[in-house]
């Protein structure tokens, strides 16, 4: 988690990245890899800080039910893609 978009805390290559966008709102990034060979993708923008946990819990539930054996969270998000993650979250 970082409050700055410059990336010094490396939020763009982790499984989950939270970047402060404006007061009380965050951008959620998913699907990176700490090895640095895959950046994460923008999942949702301008998420109120009070909704961040609920947004992530919805994705964690999908991960729990649909992951492949030994699949990391970042690999799962990368495989599913933002459209599938958002579709599942809408249901």
Secondary structure, DSSP 8 states (H G I E B T S, - for coil): -BS-TT-TT-TTSSSEEEEEEETTEEEEEE--BTTTTB--EEEEEEEEGGGHHHHHHHHHHHHHHH--TT--HHHHHHHHHHHHHHHHHH-
